[in-house]
Amino acid sequence: MFDVERDRLREESGIEIIREVVRHPGGAGALPLFDDGRVALVKQYRHPARRELLEIPAGRIEDGETPEMCAARETEQEIGFRAGRIEKLAEFYSTPGFCEEKLHVYLATALTPSSQSLDHDELIEVIYLPFTEAVKMAECGEIEDSKTIIALLITEKFKSLAGVK
């Protein structure tokens, strides 16, 4: 999934600094927003957090794949809906203090039923919530995943552009 490398840097003063860096190809995800104002999030156990988290469908960008393609693929695989429209919301470094991973977040709309196709180790539950309820959950700390919070709050800010009721 990723590599860890040790980089040697030299400050302007001549002091050598060693930094360990997680090398990661990046990830992408999308906030699936249905015409009726509901969103679909996935609930899955995240071992580092030691609990289940609510997240937008997302995953690692594969070789030869654009972030947009990854977000669309993950949306279909994880929730079983194909996005007719994908709009970029943001891109950001997840944890730039030690990791080069850049996340790309999209809004997925014009959703049509498809089929869920989970990886063998993905144990997820799809949760449907009214968009406004999901935003409140992000604002009060019930949703703790950064990419999901960013997707919800940016969509809330620009909801008139996104057509959200």
N, C-alpha and C positions, 0 to 999 in steps of 0.2 A: 504493500500500500504506500509506503514511504521509506525514505532513507534518512539516516542521521549522519551528518558530516561535521567535522571540526575545522573551522576556518581560523586562520591566523591573520590578524589585522594589525596594522601599525598606526598608532595615533600620530598626529602632527608633531607631538613632543618626542616621538621616537619610542614610546612605550608600546610593547607588544601586548595585544589582547587576544584571547582565544574565545571564540563563540561557537557553540554547538547549534547547528541549524537543521531543522526538520525539512527535508526536501519533499515536496508534495506537488503533484500536477495540477491541483486545484479542484474545485467542485462547483456544482451548479444545482439550483433547485428552483421550484416555482410554487407560487401560491395559487392553487386552483380555486377560481371564483366562479360559481354557478350563476346563471341568469336570475335565480330567485333570491340572491343575496347570501347564500351559504358558501362556506369554504370547506375544503376537505384537508384535514391534517392527519398525520400518521402518529400513532402512539407506539413507541417502542422502547425497550429497555436499553439504556446506555450505561455500560459498566463503569466508565470513569465517574459518572454522576451518581452511580449506585441507585438509580431509579428509572422509571419510565418518564419519557419526555414527549411533549407534543411538538411536532415539527412539520415543516413543509416537506413534501417529497423532494429528496435531493440525493446526490451521490457524486462519486469521483468522475472527473472528466477522463474518458478513455482516449487512447491513442487515435489520432485522426478525427476526433470529435470536437465540434465547437461547443462553447458553454451553452448556447441556445439549444443545440441538439441534445446535449446531456440533460438539460432541464425538462425538455419535452419527453425524452425517453424515460426518465425517472418518474415523471408524473404518470405516464401510462403504465409503467411496470408496477408502481406502488399503489395507485388508487384505482386503476382500471378505467381511466378516461383519457381520451386523446384530445390534446389542445388544438383548437383551430386557429388560435391566435396566441402568440407569446410576445410579451413586451418587457423590455429591460427595465428593472427598477433600480438596481445598484450593483456595484462590485466593490469588494473590500477585502482587506487582509483579516483572517480570522484571529490570529494571535501573532502579530509581527515581532514580538519580543524573542521568539525562538523558532517560528515556523514561517515558511515562505508561501503557504497555501493562500490562494486568493479565491474567494467565493463570489459567484455570480448569481444574482437573484432576479427572478422574472415573475410576471403576473401571467397566469394561464387562464384564458377565457375561451368562449365558444367550445365548450367541452362536450364531447360525444362519447357515449359508452363504448368501451373496448373490452379488453380482458386484462386482469391483473396477472403479472408474471414475476413473482418474487424470487430472489436468489434463495438458495437452500438454507442460508443462515439468517434470513430476514423473517422475524416473527413480529409482525406489525398488525395493528388494528386501525382501520380507517374511521376517523371521527368527523362527523359533519356538524358544523356549528354555524349559527348566524354570524355574518361578518362582524357586526357590532359587538357581539359577545366575545369573539376571539380577540378583538382589539382591546376590550376591557381586561381580558385575561392577561394580555401582554403588558398592559399598563400597570396592573396590580401585582405582577410577579408570578402569576400562575403558569404562564408560559415563560420558560427560562432559556430557550434556545435562541442564540443571537440572530441567526439568519431568518428565523421565523418572526422574531420581534421586528427586525428591520423590514421584512416584507410587509407585515401587517401595518406598521406605522407609516411607511412610505405610501402604501395604497390608501390608507385613511387620509393622509394629507392631500393626496391627489384624487380622491374618490370621485369627484365630479368628472374628471377626465377619464377615469376608468369605468364610469357608468354605475357605480355602486350606489344603492339606495340608502 
